[in-house]
């Protein structure tokens, strides 16, 4: 089993970061056939071979996924895809990497 964790600090208004998080995960969900469900500031992510969440709050956006054996071979590509999309969506002046 592998895992992916991505954290970006930001200084964006709450509604804007939620919009960015939603757009990010809708793109990724479509590409990887993920099921998404918002519960407060946390977006739960499910697939037959992965589970995780995206948590967006006033200071950071955190994505954490646990990948099953079948998705482990694509973990690098999946992480890279999420990071690239997130970097495109977040304004450079409003975010920092962790």
N, C-alpha and C positions, 0 to 999 in steps of 0.2 A: 504494500500500500504506500502511495506517495501523498504528498500534501503540497498545497500552494498557499502562500500567504503574501499578500500585497497590502502595503499601508502607504497612504499619501496624506500628509497634513495639509490643511487648506484654511483659507480665511474667507470662505464664501457664505452667503446667506443660506439658511437652512433649506428653503424651497429650491434654490438653485442647485445645491448639492444633491438633493433628492431627485431632481430632474436629471442631473448628470448620471447618477447611479442607475436610475431607471433606464435611461438610454443605453448606457454601457451594457447592462445585463440583458436587455432585450436583444441587442446585437449578438451577444455571446450565446444566449439561450437558443436563438434561432439556428445558429451555426452548429451547436452541439446538442440540440434537442433537450434542453434543460427545462424543468418546471420551476416557476418562480412564484413566491407568495410573500407579500409585504405584511409584516406584523410590527407596527410602530415604526421605528427607525431601522429595523432589521429586515432584510430581504432574504428569505430562506430559499436555498437552491437545492433542487433534488434531481436526480437522474438515477437510472438503475445501477450505475457504477460510480456515483459520486454524491456527496452530501456536503453542504456548507452554508455559508451566509455571506452577505455583504452588510456591513453596519456603517451607516452614515450619520455622523453627528456634527456638532458645531465646530469641531476641531480637526476631525480626520475621517477618512473613508478607509475601511478595512475589509479586505476580501480574504476569506479563509475557506479552502476546499480540501476535503479528504477524498482522494481518488482511489477507486478500486483497481484491482489488478489489470482489468481490461483497458482502463484509461491511462495507466501508468506510462506506457510507451509514448503517449502524446502529451504528457504533463508539461514538458518544456515548451512545446508549441502552444498549448492552451495558456500557459502563464504569459508567454510573450504576446499572444493575441490580446489578452486582457490588459496587460501593461500598455501596449501600443494604443489601444482604443481609449483607455483611461487618460493617457498622456495627450491624446488628441482633443479630448473633451474638456479637460481641466485647463483653465487659463494658467499659463506659466507663472505669472506674477502672484497667483493666489495659492500655489501649492509648493510643497517641498517633499523630498523623498525620505523614506526611512529605510 
